[in-house]
Amino acid sequence: MLRHLAFVFSILFGVASVSPENLRADSEPCSDYRYSQHFEDRTGSSSIISNMFGSDDSIKAQLRSMLEAAGLALKQMKPPTDLCPVHCQARPSPQLEFAATPRKFLSRYSDQPRCDQHFEKTSILPIVFKGEVFSSFQDLSKSFSSVARGSGEMGEKLYEQCDGSCSPRYRIYVTPQPGGLFLSHLEVVCGPARDKSTSEYRLSTAITWGCEDPSN
């Protein structure tokens, strides 16, 4: 009876309280709270020769250079305040993000229905390669270049899922680890065929802070 009266009183006078457990249950997942700060845009070449030899204009060389620049800038940046709600905590390390997207796409080609289907699917559930640890951005860029060429186990897996004329769009999430190491998480969206009359890709980097559930 007293509990019932207390509930009615809270509704009438607007002083209802919410327990931490209910707040947690009704809130968005902690991983949904993110703040991304765009850092840099460049152009890179997907030419096999350029990437094999690490030419300055290659995606391989630009990936290393852009991540190094973002990593240095990160040391001067302060994380955003009040990003995480009360039921979440800030992740111990921000992430560096690198994205590579073809500059031009074909408008008509035989594999278009297949590529459109891949694009619809992987835009929601990207092809993921995660959990690789590297000691330098140079090693990371070498690994990425190998995957993008279809080499090794990961490269073969990528082009089994992004087959035909369809073209990958890449996004790499890099989390600094203790001891100067870097944890890499690669996501690929498979979509429309790129126009191979140009080897240019749009490249960008960003720095992202996020939240996590303290109970995990």
N, C-alpha and C positions, 0 to 999 in steps of 0.2 A: 504494500500500500504506500509506504513512504517512497519507494523507488518510483512508483507510478506518479505520485505527486511531484517529485523532483523533476521528472521528465516533462510533465505538463508545464511546470513553472519555467523550465528552460526554453520551451517553445514559445510561451507567451511573452517572455521578457528578453528573448534573443541571447541567452547566455549558455546555450548548449555547448558542451565541450566534446572534443573528438580525441579518442585515445590514440597513442602512437601506433598501435597495431592497425586500427582502422585507417589512419592517415596513410600508412604504408600500403595497405591493400587497395585504397582508392586512388593512389597517385600513379603517375607514369613511371615506367621502369627507370632506374637511375641512369642506365646507359643512354636514355633518350635526351639527357641534358648535356648538350655539347655547345662549345663556342669555338668557331673556326675563324681564324684571321688570315685572309689571303696575303701571300707574301710576294710572289714573283711569277711573271709570264715570260716564256721564251718559245723559240721554234727549234725543232730538232729533226734530223734526217733518219729515216728508217732504212737507208741504203745498206745492204749487206756489207759492202766493202768498207763504208765509213764506220760501221759498228764493229767489224772484225778488227780494224786497226785503231779504233778508238779516236777517230778524227774529232776535232773540236766541235763540229756541227752535228755529230751523231747523237742519237738519243742516249746511248750508253755514256758518253762523256758528259752530256748535259745533265743527266740524272745525278751523277756523282757531284758535279759542280753545284747544282741547285740545292741538293740536300746538305752539302757542306755549308753553303751560304745561309740556308735556313737554320741549320744547327748552331752556327755562330750567332745569328740574330736572336735565337731563343735565349741565349745566355743573358741578353740585355733586356728581355721582356719580363713583365710581371703578369702572373695569372689573373684572370678576371675575378672580381670579388662577387660574392653572393650568387655564384653560378649554381651551386648544388643546394637542393632543398634539404630540410632538416633530417629527412630519413636517408640521405645519401652522404657520401664523402667524396672529396676530390681525388682523382687518380694521382698516384705518386709522380707520374711523369706525363707530360704532354706528348702528343704524337706529331711527327712530321708527315705531311701528306704530299705525294707526288702523283700527278695525273698526266696521261698521254692519250690524245685523241686525234685520229686522222683529220687533216685539214679539209680534204675534199672527198666526197662520196659519189658513187655512180647513181644516176637517176633511173636507169633501166638495165637489167641484167637477168640472166636465166635463173639464178638462185634467189631472186628477190623474195619470193614467198617464204622460203626456208629461213633466210636471214631475218626477215620481219618476225617470224615466229621465235627464232632464237633471241631476238632483241626484246620482245615482249616478256619472255621467260626470265632471261638473265638480268633484266632491269630490276626485277623483283628479287630474284635469287641469283646473285652473281656466281660465276665460277671462282672458287676460292682456293688459294694456296697459302697456308699459314704456318707459323711456328718455326720459321727458319731464323737462325741467329748468325749474325755476321760481325766480324771484328773491325770492319771498315766500310765506308760507303763505296769504295772501289770494288771490294768483293761483292757487295750487294748489286752494283751495276753490272758486273760481269755475269752474275747469276740471272738477273733479269734479262739481259741481252740474249742469253742462251735459251731461256724460256720463250721469248718473243720470236726467236728463229725456229722454234719447234724442236729444239735439241733436248736430249735427256728425257727422263721419265715425265717430268712436269710439262715440258714442251709438247711431248707426244699426247699427253692427257688433254692439254689445252686444245690442240687442233683436232682431237677426236670429238670434242664438244662444240667447237667453233669451226665447223668444217665447210667445205665448198669454197665459195667466193666470200663468205662472211668474214668480217674484220673485227678483231678485238679492240676494245678500249680499256686502258689499264689504269688502275689506281692502287698505289702502294702506301700502306700505313706503316710507319717506322717508329718504334717506341724505344728510346734510349734505355739501356739496362746498366746495372752496376758493372764496374770494370771496363767501361768504354765499349761495351758491346751494343748491338742493335738488333731488336726483334722485328722481323719483317712479316707483313700480312698483305698478300697480293689478291686483289679482287679484279675480275675481268667481266666486262659486259660485252657479249658477242652481238654484233649488229650488222647494219648495212655494209656492203662491200665498199672499200675505199677506192678512190680513183687513183690508179697507179701511175698516172701521168705525172704525178708529183709524189715525192717521198716525204713530204713535210708533215709533221705532227705538231699540234698545239700542246705545249707543255706548261704545267703550272705547279706551284708549291703553296702549301698553306700550313699553318701551325694550329693545332686543335687541342683544347683542354676539354676534359670530360669528367663525368662523375661515375661512381660505382657503388654498389650495395656493400656496406661495411660487414654484412654477415657472410659474404662470399669468401 
